[in-house]
Amino acid sequence: MRYIFCDFDGVLNYIGSPESIEPYLVTLLNRLIRWTGAKVVISSAWRQGRTIKELQEILEEGGFEGEVVGRTRSDHTGKRDSRPAQITDWIETGRKLYGLDIDSFVILDDYEMDILNPLSILTDPSRGLSYNDIVKARKILEEPPLLTGG
């Protein structure tokens, strides 16, 4: 299975559109999902205090056609540098505890992912997700690069 770890702010909206999802940007995410069959895991701060069902509904209000299957853990520190660790934790837990078959994944975020940078698409927060971003994300999902170091 393929997974997309998705931030909201700076990905599905942009500077000047806080606390809302931009339908045009959701159409790009839908296209990526249609191309790859990927499921979505929410890594956005919007996940805090919301259930998976509530996150699915928020996205559907913007025209989302995919499936939200999870959300990363919340460490309540407010530090964005913990996001790569939260994503890694979700993957390891999914594989070890739940036997998830994780063939590949990509991260859509407007924040650098350190060791996970080869598996992430850094969006421009002033415009959000772009067509070029989803083309790159598709390549990562279909031909995942090997991670080195760490």
C-alpha positions, 0 to 999 in steps of 0.5 A, a space after each residue: 500500500 502507498 501512503 501520503 502524509 499530508 499537512 494542511 497549512 501550506 499544502 491544502 491552503 496557503 498564506 492568507 487562507 488560514 483554517 480553511 481548505 482550498 478546493 482547488 488544492 484538494 483537486 490536486 491531492 485527489 489526482 495524486 490519489 487516483 494516479 497512485 491509489 494511495 491512502 492519506 495519513 494526516 500529519 497536520 497540526 489540524 489532527 490534534 483534538 480531531 478524530 480520523 472521521 472528523 479529518 475526513 469530513 473536513 477534507 470532504 468539505 473541500 471535495 476530497 475523494 480519498 480515504 484518511 486512514 490515520 493520523 500521526 501521534 501528537 506530542 503536544 510540544 508544538 515543535 514542528 521539528 518532531 514531525 519527521 519523528 512522528 511520521 517515522 513512528 507511525 510507519 514503524 508502529 503500523 508495520 510492527 503492531 498492525 502488520 501494515 504493508 507499506 510499499 512506499 510513502 510520500 510527505 506533503 509539507 511546507 516544512 523540511 523533513 531532515 532525514 526524510 527529505 528524499 521522501 518529501 515534497 516541500 510545498 511553497 506556503 504562499 501557494 500550497 500544493 502545485 501540479 509539479 509537486 504532485 508529479 514529483 510525489 507520484 514518482 516518489 510513490 512509484 519509485 521510492 528512493 533509498 534512504 541513507 545515513 542516520 
